[in-house]
Amino acid sequence: GSITNCLVDEKGTSVIVTFGTTHHEDDPLRGVRAALEIIKSLEEIFVKCQIGVTTGKVFWGPVGSSDRREQTTMGPVVNLAARLMAACTTLRVSVLADRSTWQRTSHCVVYDESRAPIQVKGIAEPVAVFVPLFQQDDQPSSVWSDSTTAVRSRQLLENEDFAVRMEQRAWFEEMLRVAFDGSSASKKVLVLLRGVEGSGKTVMLYEIRRIAAKMALEADTG
């Protein structure tokens, strides 16, 4: 990818990265992969970010006069990426992708496909959004952060451990309900989740966050 714009202001740092200036068939996948890697790297130094990933035709070239010009990317797709980036905060996710990106990458990227379409400025109709989680070849990583709510891939949920996970989820939901029944909002509960590699700990972390959110509780995982 190419960094085509970088802006630093009172709101923070905004970067536009363009894939496709040197054409590759898998440019959408490269964009999603870069977004996941950026999130993972920044979380390691305790920095949060929001990313919008969109796919489509744009103008890419020099803009300005003979005195001052810059290489930039312009078009509705770029604007939509900015809107999705802004929507990440409201939806409590780290990255959002549009339908076009999802269609071109869902064969090898696991997405949360449960999100309802959102209304964004400049577009009359609600926009379908998808949360990329990880490539199917990879293990779930730290992109399952406090700002990410997601359901792991259907393949994982439809395996033989599904019934066990449902039982665990029901147990945890009941535990939270008992722990916080009639309690003050300041009460805290510590949950230690242990299991061997591949046993579904990341899925359960998501479930913990989802159940807590449903009960209007704040949950931090690590």
Z-matrix of the N, CA and C atoms (Angstrom, degrees):
N
C 1 1.448
C 2 1.517 1 111.72
N 3 1.346 2 115.75 1 164.14
C 4 1.461 3 121.97 2 179.60
C 5 1.522 4 109.32 3 -122.37
N 6 1.333 5 116.45 4 132.86
C 7 1.459 6 120.71 5 173.60
C 8 1.523 7 107.57 6 -79.12
N 9 1.319 8 116.56 7 111.11
C 10 1.457 9 120.34 8 -176.49
C 11 1.518 10 113.01 9 -100.48
N 12 1.327 11 117.71 10 -12.13
C 13 1.454 12 119.95 11 178.87
C 14 1.517 13 109.09 12 -161.90
N 15 1.326 14 116.14 13 140.70
C 16 1.458 15 121.77 14 176.66
C 17 1.521 16 107.55 15 -141.84
N 18 1.334 17 116.36 16 121.67
C 19 1.455 18 122.01 17 -176.93
C 20 1.518 19 109.80 18 -126.45
N 21 1.326 20 116.00 19 131.39
C 22 1.460 21 121.83 20 177.16
C 23 1.521 22 107.83 21 -120.34
N 24 1.336 23 116.17 22 121.49
C 25 1.456 24 120.44 23 178.33
C 26 1.521 25 109.43 24 -144.89
N 27 1.358 26 116.82 25 -164.92
C 28 1.454 27 120.42 26 -176.50
C 29 1.531 28 112.53 27 -66.49
N 30 1.338 29 117.63 28 -16.42
C 31 1.453 30 121.28 29 179.58
C 32 1.522 31 112.56 30 -88.33
N 33 1.335 32 116.42 31 -10.74
C 34 1.451 33 119.81 32 -178.23
C 35 1.519 34 111.65 33 125.04
N 36 1.310 35 115.59 34 -154.89
C 37 1.460 36 121.90 35 -178.78
C 38 1.523 37 109.66 36 -110.79
N 39 1.322 38 116.46 37 127.07
C 40 1.472 39 122.12 38 177.68
C 41 1.522 40 108.67 39 -117.43
N 42 1.320 41 115.46 40 132.45
C 43 1.463 42 120.93 41 -178.24
C 44 1.520 43 109.25 42 -129.13
N 45 1.322 44 116.74 43 133.39
C 46 1.463 45 121.85 44 173.17
C 47 1.522 46 107.72 45 -105.00
N 48 1.323 47 116.22 46 121.33
C 49 1.466 48 121.96 47 178.26
C 50 1.519 49 108.07 48 -115.75
N 51 1.319 50 116.53 49 128.50
C 52 1.462 51 121.52 50 -176.87
C 53 1.524 52 110.23 51 -112.58
N 54 1.325 53 115.59 52 129.53
C 55 1.461 54 121.86 53 173.15
C 56 1.523 55 107.73 54 -109.70
N 57 1.328 56 117.08 55 133.85
C 58 1.455 57 119.90 56 179.55
C 59 1.509 58 114.03 57 119.22
N 60 1.344 59 117.55 58 -7.35
C 61 1.463 60 118.55 59 175.41
C 62 1.525 61 109.82 60 -63.00
N 63 1.319 62 115.23 61 -33.76
C 64 1.473 63 121.89 62 165.40
C 65 1.520 64 105.02 63 -112.27
N 66 1.303 65 117.34 64 107.31
C 67 1.463 66 121.85 65 -165.67
C 68 1.522 67 112.96 66 -65.25
N 69 1.327 68 114.44 67 133.31
C 70 1.467 69 123.18 68 169.26
C 71 1.521 70 107.25 69 -133.69
N 72 1.298 71 117.17 70 147.18
C 73 1.463 72 120.78 71 179.87
C 74 1.527 73 111.85 72 -63.94
N 75 1.324 74 116.32 73 -27.99
C 76 1.463 75 119.80 74 -176.54
C 77 1.526 76 112.57 75 -104.54
N 78 1.323 77 118.03 76 30.46
C 79 1.464 78 120.68 77 -179.46
C 80 1.531 79 112.88 78 -56.71
N 81 1.354 80 119.78 79 -42.40
C 82 1.470 81 118.76 80 177.09
C 83 1.533 82 112.31 81 -58.58
N 84 1.338 83 116.23 82 -41.11
C 85 1.459 84 120.02 83 178.53
C 86 1.520 85 110.89 84 -65.03
N 87 1.326 86 116.68 85 -39.05
C 88 1.461 87 120.09 86 178.04
C 89 1.521 88 110.58 87 -61.57
N 90 1.333 89 116.20 88 -37.99
C 91 1.448 90 120.16 89 178.54
C 92 1.514 91 112.74 90 -65.61
N 93 1.331 92 116.65 91 -44.89
C 94 1.465 93 120.75 92 178.91
C 95 1.522 94 110.62 93 -65.57
N 96 1.323 95 115.89 94 -43.10
C 97 1.466 96 119.82 95 179.54
C 98 1.534 97 110.46 96 -61.17
N 99 1.324 98 116.36 97 -41.91
C 100 1.469 99 119.92 98 178.66
C 101 1.522 100 110.93 99 -62.81
N 102 1.335 101 116.78 100 -41.31
C 103 1.464 102 120.42 101 179.70
C 104 1.525 103 110.82 102 -60.66
N 105 1.324 104 117.10 103 -45.10
C 106 1.459 105 120.78 104 -179.85
C 107 1.523 106 111.71 105 -64.94
N 108 1.326 107 116.22 106 -39.03
C 109 1.461 108 119.89 107 179.80
C 110 1.524 109 111.09 108 -69.22
N 111 1.324 110 117.17 109 -38.15
C 112 1.467 111 120.67 110 178.09
C 113 1.520 112 110.19 111 -62.07
N 114 1.333 113 116.13 112 -46.51
C 115 1.462 114 120.27 113 179.59
C 116 1.523 115 110.82 114 -59.83
N 117 1.320 116 115.48 115 -46.53
C 118 1.466 117 120.19 116 -178.93
C 119 1.521 118 111.51 117 -61.38
N 120 1.332 119 116.85 118 -44.43
C 121 1.467 120 120.73 119 -178.48
C 122 1.523 121 111.70 120 -66.34
N 123 1.330 122 117.11 121 -41.23
C 124 1.458 123 119.91 122 -179.11
C 125 1.521 124 111.91 123 -70.13
N 126 1.337 125 117.06 124 -34.27
C 127 1.460 126 119.64 125 178.59
C 128 1.526 127 111.30 126 -64.74
N 129 1.332 128 116.50 127 -28.46
C 130 1.461 129 119.87 128 179.05
C 131 1.523 130 111.59 129 -66.51
N 132 1.326 131 117.20 130 -23.71
C 133 1.464 132 120.38 131 176.75
C 134 1.535 133 110.19 132 -110.97
N 135 1.341 134 115.48 133 19.29
C 136 1.463 135 123.11 134 173.65
C 137 1.528 136 112.71 135 61.63
N 138 1.316 137 115.79 136 40.07
C 139 1.465 138 121.94 137 175.75
C 140 1.520 139 108.21 138 -116.48
N 141 1.323 140 116.51 139 129.03
C 142 1.456 141 121.05 140 179.49
C 143 1.517 142 110.34 141 -97.69
N 144 1.314 143 115.70 142 152.02
C 145 1.457 144 119.86 143 177.29
C 146 1.519 145 109.24 144 -148.83
N 147 1.315 146 115.67 145 165.63
C 148 1.458 147 122.39 146 175.92
C 149 1.527 148 107.14 147 -127.81
N 150 1.336 149 115.81 148 137.16
C 151 1.461 150 120.87 149 -175.41
C 152 1.522 151 109.89 150 -133.65
N 153 1.323 152 116.24 151 134.79
C 154 1.459 153 122.42 152 171.30
C 155 1.510 154 109.46 153 -111.21
N 156 1.334 155 116.99 154 129.13
C 157 1.463 156 121.66 155 -179.14
C 158 1.530 157 108.70 156 -118.13
N 159 1.314 158 116.74 157 121.19
C 160 1.467 159 121.46 158 179.93
C 161 1.520 160 109.41 159 -131.48
N 162 1.329 161 115.44 160 159.84
C 163 1.467 162 121.33 161 -178.38
C 164 1.527 163 109.57 162 -132.55
N 165 1.317 164 116.38 163 134.25
C 166 1.466 165 120.53 164 178.34
C 167 1.515 166 111.20 165 164.23
N 168 1.322 167 115.66 166 -174.09
C 169 1.458 168 121.58 167 -178.97
C 170 1.523 169 110.23 168 -86.01
N 171 1.341 170 115.72 169 137.51
C 172 1.460 171 121.27 170 -179.88
C 173 1.529 172 109.35 171 -139.16
N 174 1.318 173 115.27 172 166.59
C 175 1.461 174 120.36 173 168.20
C 176 1.518 175 107.69 174 -88.28
N 177 1.317 176 115.96 175 129.87
C 178 1.457 177 121.28 176 176.65
C 179 1.509 178 108.43 177 -133.08
N 180 1.332 179 116.50 178 115.31
C 181 1.453 180 119.14 179 -178.02
C 182 1.514 181 111.33 180 172.42
N 183 1.333 182 116.14 181 -172.85
C 184 1.469 183 120.57 182 -177.79
C 185 1.518 184 111.59 183 -75.91
N 186 1.326 185 115.68 184 139.87
C 187 1.464 186 122.73 185 177.20
C 188 1.526 187 108.06 186 -131.85
N 189 1.332 188 117.34 187 135.42
C 190 1.450 189 121.00 188 177.85
C 191 1.518 190 112.02 189 133.80
N 192 1.316 191 115.54 190 -164.18
C 193 1.458 192 121.79 191 -178.52
C 194 1.521 193 109.95 192 -107.02
N 195 1.337 194 115.15 193 -177.13
C 196 1.459 195 119.39 194 178.09
C 197 1.528 196 111.48 195 -68.80
N 198 1.350 197 116.54 196 -20.92
C 199 1.462 198 120.03 197 179.20
C 200 1.526 199 112.52 198 -82.25
N 201 1.331 200 115.03 199 -37.08
C 202 1.459 201 118.44 200 -179.11
C 203 1.520 202 110.12 201 -151.57
N 204 1.289 203 116.02 202 124.72
C 205 1.456 204 120.23 203 177.67
C 206 1.515 205 109.76 204 -146.15
N 207 1.325 206 115.27 205 161.38
C 208 1.455 207 120.44 206 179.61
C 209 1.514 208 109.95 207 -144.34
N 210 1.320 209 114.73 208 155.40
C 211 1.450 210 121.11 209 175.48
C 212 1.521 211 108.09 210 -83.15
N 213 1.314 212 118.31 211 127.61
C 214 1.454 213 119.90 212 -176.68
C 215 1.515 214 111.72 213 -146.08
N 216 1.307 215 115.45 214 172.27
C 217 1.461 216 123.14 215 177.72
C 218 1.517 217 108.48 216 -121.73
N 219 1.334 218 117.40 217 131.23
C 220 1.462 219 120.72 218 -176.93
C 221 1.519 220 110.30 219 -137.77
N 222 1.326 221 116.15 220 152.15
C 223 1.458 222 120.82 221 175.87
C 224 1.511 223 112.12 222 142.42
N 225 1.327 224 117.00 223 168.72
C 226 1.470 225 120.87 224 -179.58
C 227 1.527 226 113.59 225 -56.99
N 228 1.327 227 116.76 226 -34.48
C 229 1.462 228 119.97 227 -179.37
C 230 1.524 229 110.76 228 -64.71
N 231 1.335 230 116.05 229 -38.48
C 232 1.465 231 120.40 230 178.01
C 233 1.530 232 109.98 231 -66.22
N 234 1.322 233 116.02 232 -43.24
C 235 1.467 234 120.19 233 178.67
C 236 1.523 235 111.37 234 -61.78
N 237 1.337 236 115.80 235 -40.21
C 238 1.462 237 119.37 236 179.62
C 239 1.521 238 111.13 237 -64.44
N 240 1.336 239 116.99 238 -39.31
C 241 1.465 240 119.98 239 177.75
C 242 1.522 241 110.72 240 -59.28
N 243 1.334 242 116.59 241 -40.15
C 244 1.465 243 120.51 242 177.91
C 245 1.524 244 110.99 243 -65.16
N 246 1.344 245 116.47 244 -39.40
C 247 1.469 246 119.81 245 179.21
C 248 1.528 247 110.62 246 -66.21
N 249 1.320 248 116.79 247 -40.34
C 250 1.467 249 119.52 248 178.82
C 251 1.519 250 110.77 249 -66.54
N 252 1.317 251 116.12 250 -39.13
C 253 1.461 252 119.82 251 177.13
C 254 1.529 253 110.14 252 -58.34
N 255 1.319 254 116.56 253 -45.09
C 256 1.462 255 120.65 254 179.77
C 257 1.522 256 111.59 255 -65.96
N 258 1.337 257 116.46 256 -34.21
C 259 1.473 258 120.38 257 -178.25
C 260 1.522 259 112.19 258 -72.07
N 261 1.321 260 117.81 259 -18.32
C 262 1.467 261 120.65 260 -179.75
C 263 1.524 262 111.47 261 -57.01
N 264 1.322 263 116.71 262 -40.29
C 265 1.459 264 120.12 263 -178.09
C 266 1.519 265 111.19 264 -63.30
N 267 1.334 266 116.03 265 -45.28
C 268 1.464 267 120.42 266 -179.72
C 269 1.524 268 111.45 267 -64.02
N 270 1.331 269 116.46 268 -40.23
C 271 1.459 270 121.28 269 -177.12
C 272 1.529 271 112.83 270 -86.43
N 273 1.325 272 116.27 271 -3.05
C 274 1.468 273 121.94 272 179.22
C 275 1.524 274 112.03 273 58.35
N 276 1.313 275 115.53 274 46.81
C 277 1.459 276 121.57 275 174.14
C 278 1.517 277 108.66 276 -127.76
N 279 1.318 278 116.50 277 165.33
C 280 1.456 279 120.89 278 -179.87
C 281 1.519 280 112.63 279 -94.19
N 282 1.329 281 117.05 280 -26.13
C 283 1.460 282 119.81 281 -177.01
C 284 1.524 283 109.66 282 -149.48
N 285 1.325 284 115.47 283 141.64
C 286 1.463 285 122.75 284 175.41
C 287 1.523 286 108.98 285 -128.43
N 288 1.320 287 115.89 286 141.76
C 289 1.464 288 121.69 287 176.26
C 290 1.521 289 109.04 288 -121.19
N 291 1.325 290 116.36 289 151.26
C 292 1.463 291 120.04 290 177.86
C 293 1.518 292 110.57 291 -86.05
N 294 1.328 293 116.47 292 175.31
C 295 1.459 294 120.89 293 -176.36
C 296 1.522 295 111.95 294 -62.36
N 297 1.328 296 117.11 295 -39.49
C 298 1.459 297 120.56 296 -178.40
C 299 1.522 298 111.12 297 -61.19
N 300 1.325 299 116.71 298 -42.64
C 301 1.470 300 120.70 299 177.56
C 302 1.517 301 110.59 300 -65.96
N 303 1.319 302 116.14 301 -44.16
C 304 1.469 303 120.64 302 -179.95
C 305 1.528 304 110.86 303 -60.24
N 306 1.326 305 117.53 304 -43.65
C 307 1.460 306 120.89 305 -178.98
C 308 1.524 307 112.00 306 -61.47
N 309 1.319 308 117.21 307 -33.26
C 310 1.460 309 121.57 308 -175.76
C 311 1.520 310 113.66 309 -89.49
N 312 1.328 311 117.44 310 -9.20
C 313 1.463 312 119.20 311 -175.41
C 314 1.523 313 114.89 312 -129.18
N 315 1.338 314 117.75 313 -7.56
C 316 1.468 315 119.52 314 -174.08
C 317 1.526 316 112.97 315 -67.69
N 318 1.338 317 118.09 316 -12.21
C 319 1.468 318 120.39 317 177.34
C 320 1.522 319 111.54 318 -72.50
N 321 1.345 320 116.83 319 -17.70
C 322 1.463 321 118.28 320 -178.27
C 323 1.527 322 113.03 321 -138.64
N 324 1.331 323 117.34 322 6.57
C 325 1.452 324 121.13 323 175.58
C 326 1.527 325 108.33 324 -125.56
N 327 1.314 326 116.43 325 134.90
C 328 1.460 327 121.28 326 177.81
C 329 1.528 328 108.31 327 -85.71
N 330 1.332 329 115.95 328 127.45
C 331 1.458 330 122.18 329 -177.72
C 332 1.520 331 111.26 330 -119.71
N 333 1.312 332 114.99 331 152.02
C 334 1.449 333 120.97 332 161.41
C 335 1.525 334 105.93 333 -84.43
N 336 1.326 335 116.39 334 110.87
C 337 1.461 336 121.73 335 -176.04
C 338 1.531 337 111.99 336 -102.80
N 339 1.328 338 115.92 337 12.70
C 340 1.461 339 119.56 338 -173.27
C 341 1.527 340 113.83 339 -90.52
N 342 1.321 341 117.00 340 -3.87
C 343 1.462 342 119.77 341 -175.31
C 344 1.529 343 111.79 342 -71.01
N 345 1.314 344 115.07 343 139.19
C 346 1.465 345 120.18 344 175.57
C 347 1.522 346 109.20 345 -77.02
N 348 1.339 347 117.57 346 149.17
C 349 1.474 348 120.03 347 176.22
C 350 1.525 349 110.36 348 -56.81
N 351 1.321 350 115.68 349 148.45
C 352 1.460 351 120.67 350 -178.12
C 353 1.523 352 110.46 351 -117.35
N 354 1.300 353 115.34 352 156.05
C 355 1.457 354 121.31 353 176.45
C 356 1.528 355 108.41 354 -93.66
N 357 1.332 356 116.21 355 128.24
C 358 1.460 357 119.83 356 178.87
C 359 1.518 358 110.14 357 -125.22
N 360 1.293 359 115.94 358 153.47
C 361 1.450 360 122.31 359 -178.49
C 362 1.526 361 110.44 360 -63.58
N 363 1.322 362 115.75 361 133.71
C 364 1.453 363 120.91 362 176.44
C 365 1.520 364 115.01 363 92.69
N 366 1.347 365 117.41 364 -6.44
C 367 1.462 366 121.58 365 179.84
C 368 1.524 367 108.04 366 -127.42
N 369 1.319 368 116.11 367 124.41
C 370 1.464 369 120.60 368 -174.68
C 371 1.525 370 112.17 369 -67.65
N 372 1.337 371 116.53 370 -46.57
C 373 1.459 372 120.51 371 -175.87
C 374 1.527 373 111.11 372 -86.87
N 375 1.344 374 117.65 373 149.22
C 376 1.463 375 120.44 374 175.27
C 377 1.527 376 111.05 375 -57.86
N 378 1.306 377 116.12 376 145.23
C 379 1.466 378 122.79 377 -176.23
C 380 1.527 379 109.77 378 -104.45
N 381 1.326 380 116.42 379 128.47
C 382 1.467 381 120.92 380 176.46
C 383 1.523 382 109.25 381 -71.36
N 384 1.324 383 116.54 382 135.67
C 385 1.466 384 121.08 383 -179.71
C 386 1.521 385 110.14 384 -129.37
N 387 1.323 386 114.96 385 150.72
C 388 1.458 387 122.38 386 -178.00
C 389 1.525 388 108.31 387 -138.46
N 390 1.344 389 115.40 388 143.45
C 391 1.466 390 120.49 389 -178.74
C 392 1.526 391 109.21 390 -105.67
N 393 1.338 392 118.55 391 107.86
C 394 1.472 393 119.55 392 176.62
C 395 1.514 394 110.21 393 -71.84
N 396 1.346 395 115.37 394 135.91
C 397 1.460 396 120.41 395 -176.13
C 398 1.520 397 111.96 396 -108.18
N 399 1.318 398 116.76 397 -56.25
C 400 1.458 399 121.08 398 179.44
C 401 1.519 400 108.70 399 -166.78
N 402 1.340 401 115.63 400 159.84
C 403 1.459 402 120.02 401 174.30
C 404 1.517 403 109.55 402 -71.51
N 405 1.305 404 116.68 403 147.54
C 406 1.456 405 119.90 404 -175.43
C 407 1.516 406 112.01 405 -64.63
N 408 1.341 407 117.79 406 -20.59
C 409 1.456 408 120.40 407 177.55
C 410 1.515 409 112.42 408 -80.07
N 411 1.351 410 116.35 409 -13.46
C 412 1.456 411 120.79 410 -174.05
C 413 1.519 412 111.25 411 -101.92
N 414 1.327 413 115.09 412 160.73
C 415 1.450 414 121.09 413 168.97
C 416 1.517 415 107.84 414 -81.16
N 417 1.323 416 118.64 415 148.36
C 418 1.463 417 119.95 416 175.57
C 419 1.522 418 110.08 417 -55.33
N 420 1.333 419 116.28 418 136.50
C 421 1.453 420 120.75 419 -175.76
C 422 1.509 421 110.33 420 -114.95
N 423 1.340 422 114.78 421 -165.32
C 424 1.455 423 119.89 422 -175.75
C 425 1.513 424 113.14 423 -70.93
N 426 1.335 425 118.79 424 -0.18
C 427 1.456 426 118.48 425 175.36
C 428 1.523 427 110.84 426 -65.23
N 429 1.334 428 116.18 427 -12.80
C 430 1.473 429 118.90 428 171.70
C 431 1.519 430 105.93 429 -81.61
N 432 1.318 431 116.27 430 69.55
C 433 1.447 432 121.68 431 -171.83
C 434 1.510 433 110.69 432 -97.46
N 435 1.343 434 115.07 433 -173.58
C 436 1.452 435 118.66 434 -179.53
C 437 1.506 436 111.43 435 -67.37
N 438 1.342 437 117.25 436 -14.96
C 439 1.461 438 119.71 437 179.21
C 440 1.514 439 111.78 438 -100.76
N 441 1.311 440 117.03 439 4.68
C 442 1.453 441 119.99 440 -177.18
C 443 1.512 442 110.71 441 -116.09
N 444 1.337 443 116.71 442 124.80
C 445 1.453 444 120.41 443 171.25
C 446 1.502 445 107.56 444 -119.25
N 447 1.310 446 116.99 445 128.92
C 448 1.450 447 118.90 446 -172.58
C 449 1.508 448 110.93 447 -157.95
N 450 1.304 449 115.38 448 160.20
C 451 1.454 450 122.07 449 172.46
C 452 1.512 451 107.11 450 -109.67
N 453 1.314 452 117.36 451 128.80
C 454 1.455 453 120.15 452 -178.41
C 455 1.518 454 109.61 453 -64.92
N 456 1.301 455 116.78 454 169.26
C 457 1.456 456 121.69 455 -171.33
C 458 1.518 457 112.90 456 -56.15
N 459 1.350 458 114.52 457 150.66
C 460 1.460 459 119.90 458 179.44
C 461 1.519 460 111.46 459 -58.26
N 462 1.345 461 116.31 460 -33.49
C 463 1.456 462 119.03 461 -179.89
C 464 1.519 463 110.89 462 -59.91
N 465 1.346 464 117.73 463 -39.22
C 466 1.452 465 120.89 464 -179.21
C 467 1.518 466 111.52 465 -70.86
N 468 1.328 467 116.26 466 -38.36
C 469 1.457 468 119.57 467 -176.00
C 470 1.522 469 112.65 468 -77.86
N 471 1.324 470 117.53 469 -18.98
C 472 1.453 471 120.33 470 -177.04
C 473 1.521 472 112.80 471 -96.67
N 474 1.350 473 116.40 472 8.05
C 475 1.457 474 117.37 473 -179.36
C 476 1.529 475 110.67 474 -86.12
N 477 1.312 476 116.40 475 -172.88
C 478 1.456 477 121.36 476 -172.02
C 479 1.531 478 112.49 477 -70.45
N 480 1.337 479 117.82 478 -15.24
C 481 1.457 480 120.27 479 -179.78
C 482 1.526 481 112.52 480 -86.70
N 483 1.321 482 117.40 481 -0.31
C 484 1.458 483 120.12 482 -174.28
C 485 1.528 484 111.88 483 -59.40
N 486 1.334 485 116.92 484 -46.09
C 487 1.461 486 120.47 485 -178.19
C 488 1.526 487 110.93 486 -62.11
N 489 1.331 488 116.01 487 -38.55
C 490 1.459 489 120.14 488 178.88
C 491 1.511 490 110.41 489 -63.68
N 492 1.338 491 116.60 490 -43.35
C 493 1.462 492 120.28 491 -179.49
C 494 1.522 493 111.02 492 -65.45
N 495 1.322 494 116.57 493 -36.90
C 496 1.459 495 118.94 494 178.31
C 497 1.528 496 110.54 495 -64.01
N 498 1.330 497 115.92 496 -38.51
C 499 1.462 498 120.29 497 178.40
C 500 1.530 499 110.43 498 -66.24
N 501 1.339 500 116.78 499 -41.30
C 502 1.461 501 120.72 500 178.23
C 503 1.522 502 110.62 501 -63.86
N 504 1.315 503 116.26 502 -40.90
C 505 1.455 504 120.35 503 -178.87
C 506 1.530 505 110.61 504 -64.41
N 507 1.315 506 116.36 505 -43.42
C 508 1.460 507 120.14 506 179.03
C 509 1.524 508 111.00 507 -63.41
N 510 1.345 509 115.71 508 -39.22
C 511 1.463 510 119.50 509 179.14
C 512 1.514 511 110.55 510 -64.34
N 513 1.333 512 117.31 511 -43.78
C 514 1.458 513 119.97 512 -177.57
C 515 1.532 514 111.06 513 -67.46
N 516 1.335 515 116.53 514 -39.89
C 517 1.454 516 119.88 515 179.21
C 518 1.526 517 110.35 516 -61.16
N 519 1.328 518 117.19 517 -41.73
C 520 1.463 519 121.19 518 178.87
C 521 1.530 520 110.39 519 -66.84
N 522 1.339 521 117.02 520 -38.08
C 523 1.455 522 120.94 521 179.44
C 524 1.524 523 110.74 522 -62.17
N 525 1.333 524 116.82 523 -44.28
C 526 1.461 525 120.83 524 178.46
C 527 1.521 526 111.17 525 -63.87
N 528 1.319 527 115.76 526 -41.18
C 529 1.463 528 119.63 527 -178.06
C 530 1.532 529 110.56 528 -62.77
N 531 1.319 530 116.24 529 -42.12
C 532 1.465 531 120.54 530 179.08
C 533 1.526 532 110.29 531 -68.44
N 534 1.336 533 116.80 532 -42.61
C 535 1.462 534 121.31 533 -176.10
C 536 1.515 535 112.38 534 -63.88
N 537 1.335 536 116.64 535 -36.43
C 538 1.455 537 119.84 536 -174.50
C 539 1.521 538 113.45 537 -106.34
N 540 1.297 539 117.56 538 5.26
C 541 1.453 540 120.04 539 -179.06
C 542 1.537 541 110.39 540 -64.32
N 543 1.325 542 115.47 541 112.53
C 544 1.456 543 120.43 542 178.75
C 545 1.504 544 114.30 543 73.00
N 546 1.348 545 118.02 544 11.22
C 547 1.456 546 120.68 545 -177.80
C 548 1.517 547 110.63 546 -91.97
N 549 1.309 548 115.56 547 163.75
C 550 1.458 549 120.37 548 177.16
C 551 1.516 550 109.78 549 -73.07
N 552 1.340 551 114.87 550 158.76
C 553 1.464 552 120.22 551 -177.78
C 554 1.525 553 112.12 552 -66.91
N 555 1.355 554 116.88 553 -18.71
C 556 1.461 555 120.14 554 -176.90
C 557 1.527 556 113.32 555 -82.87
N 558 1.319 557 117.52 556 -7.09
C 559 1.458 558 120.47 557 -178.56
C 560 1.523 559 110.56 558 -66.33
N 561 1.334 560 115.87 559 141.55
C 562 1.453 561 120.89 560 -178.59
C 563 1.524 562 110.09 561 -123.16
N 564 1.336 563 116.05 562 146.01
C 565 1.458 564 122.23 563 177.65
C 566 1.522 565 107.86 564 -127.76
N 567 1.318 566 116.95 565 131.07
C 568 1.460 567 122.13 566 178.24
C 569 1.522 568 108.62 567 -102.06
N 570 1.335 569 116.00 568 126.50
C 571 1.460 570 121.52 569 178.86
C 572 1.519 571 108.49 570 -117.73
N 573 1.322 572 117.74 571 125.03
C 574 1.457 573 122.91 572 176.58
C 575 1.523 574 108.03 573 -104.09
N 576 1.320 575 116.49 574 117.85
C 577 1.462 576 122.23 575 -178.50
C 578 1.519 577 108.77 576 -107.14
N 579 1.323 578 115.93 577 118.41
C 580 1.461 579 120.76 578 -177.82
C 581 1.520 580 109.94 579 -123.30
N 582 1.332 581 115.52 580 147.12
C 583 1.460 582 119.97 581 178.20
C 584 1.513 583 110.46 582 178.86
N 585 1.313 584 116.95 583 158.15
C 586 1.457 585 120.63 584 179.46
C 587 1.522 586 109.27 585 -72.74
N 588 1.321 587 116.52 586 165.02
C 589 1.454 588 121.82 587 179.72
C 590 1.531 589 110.78 588 -59.16
N 591 1.324 590 115.36 589 132.54
C 592 1.456 591 119.83 590 178.56
C 593 1.517 592 114.64 591 85.36
N 594 1.332 593 117.44 592 6.00
C 595 1.461 594 119.96 593 -176.68
C 596 1.527 595 113.36 594 -85.22
N 597 1.327 596 117.18 595 -4.64
C 598 1.464 597 119.62 596 176.39
C 599 1.516 598 114.47 597 100.74
N 600 1.340 599 117.44 598 24.14
C 601 1.464 600 120.49 599 -178.95
C 602 1.526 601 111.66 600 -62.89
N 603 1.330 602 116.39 601 -39.52
C 604 1.464 603 119.75 602 -178.22
C 605 1.521 604 111.05 603 -65.53
N 606 1.324 605 116.16 604 -39.20
C 607 1.463 606 119.72 605 177.11
C 608 1.524 607 110.18 606 -62.21
N 609 1.347 608 115.85 607 -42.69
C 610 1.457 609 119.18 608 179.71
C 611 1.522 610 111.70 609 -67.00
N 612 1.332 611 118.06 610 -34.16
C 613 1.465 612 120.19 611 175.29
C 614 1.517 613 110.29 612 -60.75
N 615 1.332 614 115.73 613 -42.07
C 616 1.460 615 118.55 614 176.58
C 617 1.530 616 110.46 615 -61.22
N 618 1.329 617 115.87 616 -44.79
C 619 1.460 618 119.69 617 -178.44
C 620 1.533 619 111.01 618 -61.88
N 621 1.320 620 116.67 619 -39.00
C 622 1.459 621 120.56 620 177.92
C 623 1.524 622 110.17 621 -59.48
N 624 1.326 623 116.35 622 -46.26
C 625 1.456 624 120.48 623 -179.70
C 626 1.529 625 110.87 624 -66.18
N 627 1.315 626 117.09 625 -41.24
C 628 1.463 627 120.68 626 -178.08
C 629 1.526 628 110.90 627 -65.42
N 630 1.332 629 116.20 628 -45.17
C 631 1.464 630 120.53 629 -179.58
C 632 1.525 631 110.22 630 -64.75
N 633 1.335 632 116.59 631 -43.23
C 634 1.460 633 120.21 632 179.22
C 635 1.524 634 111.14 633 -60.94
N 636 1.335 635 116.46 634 -43.00
C 637 1.465 636 120.21 635 179.59
C 638 1.525 637 110.61 636 -62.90
N 639 1.323 638 116.68 637 -39.21
C 640 1.465 639 120.90 638 179.19
C 641 1.519 640 111.33 639 -63.18
N 642 1.341 641 115.55 640 -29.76
C 643 1.454 642 120.35 641 -179.84
C 644 1.533 643 111.69 642 -94.78
N 645 1.340 644 115.75 643 12.36
C 646 1.481 645 121.71 644 179.40
C 647 1.511 646 111.07 645 61.09
N 648 1.338 647 117.17 646 36.72
C 649 1.460 648 122.20 647 176.80
C 650 1.523 649 109.34 648 -111.92
N 651 1.292 650 116.16 649 150.68
C 652 1.468 651 121.05 650 178.06
C 653 1.522 652 108.93 651 -96.24
N 654 1.344 653 116.01 652 129.89
C 655 1.466 654 120.26 653 -178.09
C 656 1.517 655 110.01 654 -128.15
N 657 1.328 656 116.32 655 134.68
C 658 1.452 657 122.74 656 174.26
C 659 1.524 658 107.55 657 -115.98
N 660 1.325 659 116.21 658 135.81
C 661 1.461 660 120.54 659 -179.88
C 662 1.510 661 109.15 660 -126.53
N 663 1.299 662 116.03 661 154.00
C 664 1.454 663 120.90 662 -179.64
C 665 1.516 664 110.59 663 -165.38
